[in-house]
Amino acid sequence: MSTLEKTIILLREMPEHSLESLYDFIQSIWLRQDSNAERSENTISTSKSMEGFQVLQSFAGTLPTDFDYKKELEEMRNEKYRRFD
């Protein structure tokens, strides 16, 4: 079985939210390869920043569905500022 066939099977089994992140990542790699020859040395730091941003984006949507933001925020505030009470 070829790598392409294995990849297609894997993609069919992935949840939709993972596919969206994967698509964005693959598209960024594709665009980077196309424009790699046109980049100057000044844009290298920008591309590194974008790579970091894409890594952060890959974590989007990874919280459990029952995550209570307000409760977690209150607990963290209490933990951090408890000594001031």
Backbone as CSV, one residue per row, in Angstrom:
resi,resn,N_x,N_y,N_z,CA_x,CA_y,CA_z,C_x,C_y,C_z
1,MET,0.848,-1.173,0.000,0.000,0.000,0.000,0.897,1.241,0.000
2,SER,0.584,2.178,-0.885,1.409,3.378,-1.012,1.144,4.350,0.133
3,THR,2.032,5.300,0.274,1.865,6.338,1.293,0.593,7.135,1.044
4,LEU,0.297,7.404,-0.195,-0.923,8.143,-0.536,-2.163,7.369,-0.106
5,GLU,-2.187,6.081,-0.357,-3.339,5.260,0.032,-3.500,5.212,1.550
6,LYS,-2.387,5.057,2.258,-2.436,5.048,3.730,-2.942,6.387,4.256
7,THR,-2.502,7.465,3.633,-2.912,8.796,4.055,-4.407,9.002,3.831
8,ILE,-4.901,8.566,2.706,-6.326,8.707,2.408,-7.171,7.932,3.413
9,ILE,-6.751,6.739,3.756,-7.472,5.945,4.756,-7.488,6.667,6.098
10,LEU,-6.337,7.196,6.482,-6.246,7.931,7.744,-7.142,9.168,7.738
11,LEU,-7.150,9.891,6.642,-7.974,11.094,6.527,-9.461,10.770,6.633
12,ARG,-9.866,9.671,6.079,-11.282,9.277,6.151,-11.712,8.974,7.573
13,GLU,-10.789,8.556,8.416,-11.102,8.182,9.793,-10.990,9.353,10.773
14,MET,-10.387,10.461,10.352,-10.164,11.601,11.247,-11.446,12.399,11.470
15,PRO,-11.610,12.957,12.684,-12.755,13.844,12.923,-12.614,15.142,12.121
16,GLU,-13.737,15.781,11.859,-13.768,16.967,10.994,-12.878,18.095,11.523
17,HIS,-12.904,18.371,12.830,-12.098,19.489,13.353,-10.602,19.237,13.174
18,SER,-10.187,17.982,13.222,-8.779,17.668,12.983,-8.423,17.859,11.515
19,LEU,-9.365,17.537,10.643,-9.125,17.714,9.212,-8.927,19.181,8.856
20,GLU,-9.689,20.061,9.489,-9.547,21.488,9.200,-8.156,21.984,9.582
21,SER,-7.683,21.589,10.742,-6.340,21.994,11.173,-5.276,21.402,10.259
22,LEU,-5.456,20.160,9.891,-4.503,19.499,9.003,-4.479,20.162,7.635
23,TYR,-5.649,20.509,7.126,-5.735,21.181,5.832,-4.980,22.506,5.865
24,ASP,-5.200,23.299,6.924,-4.493,24.577,7.049,-2.983,24.372,7.085
25,PHE,-2.553,23.346,7.808,-1.124,23.069,7.912,-0.541,22.672,6.554
26,ILE,-1.208,21.767,5.855,-0.721,21.316,4.546,-0.698,22.473,3.560
27,GLN,-1.731,23.295,3.610,-1.784,24.443,2.703,-0.626,25.401,2.979
28,SER,-0.303,25.616,4.246,0.802,26.518,4.569,2.135,25.958,4.072
29,ILE,2.303,24.639,4.166,3.532,24.018,3.652,3.603,24.182,2.140
30,TRP,2.497,23.954,1.474,2.445,24.067,0.016,2.781,25.482,-0.422
31,LEU,2.165,26.465,0.248,2.430,27.861,-0.100,3.874,28.233,0.189
32,ARG,4.425,27.694,1.257,5.804,27.974,1.628,6.764,27.431,0.577
33,GLN,6.474,26.257,0.050,7.338,25.676,-0.975,7.280,26.486,-2.266
34,ASP,6.071,26.962,-2.622,5.931,27.746,-3.841,6.662,29.074,-3.758
35,SER,6.621,29.700,-2.600,7.209,31.026,-2.479,8.594,31.011,-1.857
36,ASN,9.114,29.840,-1.572,10.411,29.726,-0.910,11.523,30.384,-1.725
37,ALA,11.497,30.240,-3.020,12.532,30.812,-3.869,12.442,32.337,-3.914
38,GLU,11.257,32.895,-3.665,11.054,34.336,-3.763,11.342,35.083,-2.463
39,ARG,11.517,34.367,-1.376,11.693,35.015,-0.075,13.088,35.619,0.062
40,SER,13.139,36.736,0.741,14.433,37.329,1.057,14.811,36.946,2.483
41,GLU,16.022,37.274,2.887,16.468,36.934,4.237,15.685,37.703,5.294
42,ASN,15.129,38.849,4.954,14.364,39.641,5.909,13.060,38.987,6.303
43,THR,12.517,38.128,5.489,11.235,37.513,5.802,11.372,36.191,6.533
44,ILE,12.580,35.736,6.779,12.772,34.466,7.469,12.205,34.541,8.883
45,SER,12.431,35.607,9.605,11.899,35.717,10.954,10.375,35.751,10.940
46,THR,9.786,36.332,9.912,8.332,36.344,9.788,7.812,34.933,9.569
47,SER,8.486,34.148,8.745,8.030,32.780,8.502,8.134,31.944,9.771
48,LYS,9.160,32.171,10.581,9.276,31.455,11.848,8.139,31.839,12.788
49,SER,7.779,33.108,12.775,6.660,33.551,13.599,5.361,32.898,13.145
50,MET,5.183,32.808,11.843,3.978,32.173,11.313,3.943,30.691,11.651
51,GLU,5.086,30.036,11.630,5.137,28.626,12.000,4.718,28.458,13.460
52,GLY,5.206,29.330,14.324,4.805,29.285,15.728,3.318,29.525,15.893
53,PHE,2.790,30.475,15.138,1.361,30.762,15.187,0.545,29.560,14.719
54,GLN,1.002,28.879,13.702,0.295,27.701,13.204,0.306,26.574,14.230
55,VAL,1.404,26.445,14.961,1.446,25.446,16.029,0.391,25.779,17.077
56,LEU,0.289,27.053,17.442,-0.727,27.456,18.409,-2.129,27.198,17.874
57,GLN,-2.340,27.461,16.605,-3.648,27.214,16.008,-4.007,25.738,16.035
58,SER,-3.020,24.876,15.968,-3.310,23.445,15.971,-3.905,22.992,17.300
59,PHE,-3.706,23.772,18.359,-4.285,23.438,19.651,-5.724,23.919,19.789
60,ALA,-6.194,24.715,18.872,-7.560,25.240,18.938,-8.557,24.096,18.906
61,GLY,-9.545,24.196,19.763,-10.598,23.192,19.795,-10.232,21.929,20.539
62,THR,-9.161,21.934,21.328,-8.761,20.718,22.026,-9.319,20.632,23.438
63,LEU,-10.076,21.639,23.887,-10.675,21.586,25.214,-11.865,20.632,25.210
64,PRO,-12.111,19.987,26.346,-13.282,19.109,26.409,-14.571,19.918,26.248
65,THR,-15.619,19.268,25.804,-16.880,19.968,25.555,-17.498,20.506,26.838
66,ASP,-17.193,19.899,27.978,-17.772,20.362,29.242,-16.851,21.333,29.991
67,PHE,-15.881,21.903,29.319,-14.941,22.836,29.948,-15.665,24.108,30.385
68,ASP,-15.519,24.455,31.656,-16.167,25.647,32.209,-15.105,26.731,32.400
69,TYR,-15.041,27.649,31.441,-14.012,28.692,31.450,-14.081,29.536,32.716
70,LYS,-15.283,29.975,33.091,-15.418,30.852,34.257,-14.976,30.155,35.537
71,LYS,-15.321,28.891,35.680,-14.916,28.133,36.872,-13.393,27.991,36.922
72,GLU,-12.783,27.620,35.797,-11.325,27.464,35.746,-10.614,28.781,36.027
73,LEU,-11.137,29.869,35.465,-10.543,31.186,35.687,-10.600,31.552,37.164
74,GLU,-11.755,31.332,37.788,-11.907,31.653,39.213,-10.963,30.821,40.068
75,GLU,-10.827,29.540,39.753,-9.918,28.677,40.514,-8.468,29.134,40.368
76,MET,-8.061,29.503,39.162,-6.692,29.971,38.948,-6.441,31.300,39.656
77,ARG,-7.424,32.173,39.623,-7.268,33.451,40.344,-7.143,33.216,41.843
78,ASN,-7.979,32.337,42.380,-7.902,32.030,43.808,-6.548,31.446,44.170
79,GLU,-6.046,30.564,43.343,-4.744,29.961,43.596,-3.621,30.982,43.541
80,LYS,-3.685,31.886,42.553,-2.620,32.865,42.383,-2.648,33.961,43.444
81,TYR,-3.845,34.420,43.782,-3.954,35.582,44.669,-4.386,35.238,46.090
82,ARG,-4.409,33.973,46.451,-4.839,33.539,47.786,-4.005,34.192,48.893
83,ARG,-2.744,34.384,48.645,-1.857,34.936,49.670,-2.193,36.384,50.032
84,PHE,-2.951,37.065,49.179,-3.301,38.464,49.442,-4.572,38.616,50.263
85,ASP,-5.258,37.513,50.547,-6.501,37.591,51.346,-6.215,37.822,52.803
